[in-house]
């Protein structure tokens, strides 16, 4: 098998994988979370563990007891599993990565330094168990990829997006006319999606008309049925029609599926500008939607379905600006991750406008509801919102958490300096942040994004 054909298995947040010798690699994409790779070369056994939090908060979580989420409980389990597979502690070698702040450092970031706490716990446990640390790169501001090769047992730590950086390009700032033309060329959002968005915001559901339109749209209808029958929805019997789906899943779930399926078609062609992987923009949008919905449920602020829609659409301006980022990606990357500027600052410098403003223009063209338009226009600076500030703050926090805990999808750098104010708007304190992170069902998020 050639090097380019090697299979990589992603170890998701709050889980671990242990394996014997094989031809694949294990990898974890790390922002604030921490990854630990351990191997015993003589026994040909190794594994990778992706840690979310230092320790349980003591508050019941959305997904119940999951010891692998936490360094204090998950590390001993990971080491035990390696030993059961034949590894010996006195031969084990560990590599540690992640725990980055992923943004400009502010006082609020001290509360986001969850990675630093995880790293200390991991190092203490490894020391107590007599396991040597071969290499460690933690902290800093870079999202990273940690992988372990199950054939050679070599571990690598690389900045995410690094493979696209070496090629230099000349920078030509986009003209207002170019941006106007790019907006004009954006495919129109499907009318069925617009109808559903307005229904969600007015809380006035006319499912008979919506079901009729969905049945007439073969692409959206097929996409919804595919998701309905996926592992994400886990139906007991196969769902074969939109009417059946309505009965089995309910009106609100179907509305969410319609908007998500429509936006997948809207985002899917974009993979060379903001995106760090195929479909990266869409995966980021889906993740933000999912987290915004869960935050709304947790805090009982705004309606979860409205928060989901706002999260899904918050970055629509990137669809327009994607081509301009693509032609100057190396400079974008350096300004974000080496010079530590925010995404909004780099867009203004290298393009001449930012994705919030352009997204607001699209929202205006599509006649989206005002609170949704505001969330798109101010999701990086929610303090400017006035129509429905809570919704905009929900999206800001969701965007921030996704940029720290589900990395590797797209270029994003969210300034955490507004975190305290946004938490207060939701009736929370900065000290509640670990509980908020714990509440989000991160494994479910992965399944959710994968099946849309």
Buried (B, 14 or more C-beta within 10 A) or exposed (E): EEEEEEEEBBBBBBBBBBBEEBEBBBBBBBBBBBBBBBBBBEBBBBBBBBBBBBBBBEEEBBBEEBEBBBBBBBBBEBBEBBBEBEBEBEBBBBBBBBBBBBBBBBEBBEBBBBBBBBBBBBBEBBEEBEBEBBEBBBBBBBBBBBBBBBEEBBBBBBBBBEEEBEEEEEEEEBEEEBBEEBBEEBEEBBEBBBBBBBBBBEEEBEBEEBBEBBEEBEEBBEBBBBBBBBEBBEEEEEBEEBEBBBEBBEBBBBBBBBBBBBBBBBBEEBBBBBBBBEBBBBBBBBBBBBBBBBBBBBBEBBBBBBBBBBBBBBBBBBBBBBBBBBBBBBBBBBBBBEEEBBBBBBBBBBBBBBBBBBBBBBBEEBEBBEBBBBBBBBBBBBBEBEBBBBBBBBBBBBBBBBBBBBBBBBBBBBBBBBBBBBBEBBEBEBEBBBBBBBBBBBBBBBBBBEBB
